[in-house]
C-alpha cells in the first residue's frame, strides 16, 4: 500500500515540478524592412492608381510576443510604412494582433516560423498638383476605324490623413539564436490594407481601383526578457 501511495505521489508531483520550471517567455522584436508594391495597369488615371505602383517603401516595426509553449506565441505589433512615387506619398502605421508558430522549437539555433496578423491601419495619402497626358484610342470617322488622341488631366493638391482601415499581414521567417537573450531574425510577409472602397479615399482620389498591397522583407533583433528551461 505504501509503495502504491509513493507511485501516486510521484505521478502527481513530478508533472507539477516540471511545469514550475517551464516559465513563460516574453520576446520583443525590432526590425527595419523594404517593401515592394503591386503594379496596377488597369487605369491610366493617376488618381485611380494612388494606392499602387510605388517603386519601393521603407518599414520600421516593433512587436512583443508571449510564448504559450515552445512553438506557439501570441502578441501585438506596431509598424510604420513610408513610400513615394511621382506626385504621391503614402504613410501608413498599423496596429496588429498576431499569432506566430515556430515549426522548430523557438530556442533552437535556427527556428523557422510562420505568422498571421490582423491589423488596423491609419493611412495618410498625399497628392501633389500636376498634369498628366495620356494617349487613348477612340473610334475614327470611318466605320471600324480607330484613331489615337492625347488627353491631359489636371490634378489638384489634396491629402487625407490618418484614414482608418482594416488589413491582414502574413508570411514566414526564421529566428537565428546568438545567445539565450538575443536572436536575429529575417522574415518576408505580404500585407493588404483594404482601402479600395474607403469612402474618404474615394472622395479625394477618384475611386482608386486597388487596395494598398505590398511584399515586405525585413531583418531585425529579438530580445528575450524572461527565460524558460527547455525540455526538447
Secondary structure, DSSP 8 states (H G I E B T S, - for coil): -HHHHHHHHHHHHHHHHHHHH---EEEEEEEEEEEEE----S---TGGGTTS----EEEEEEEEEEESSSSEEEEEEEEEEEEEETTEEEEEEEEEEEEEEESS-TTSSEEEEEEEEEEEEEEEEEE--EEEEEEEEEE-SSTT-EEEEEEEEEE--EEEEEEEEEEEEEEEEEEEEEETTEEEEEEEEEEEE--TT-HHHHHHTT--SS-EEEEEEEEEEEEESS------
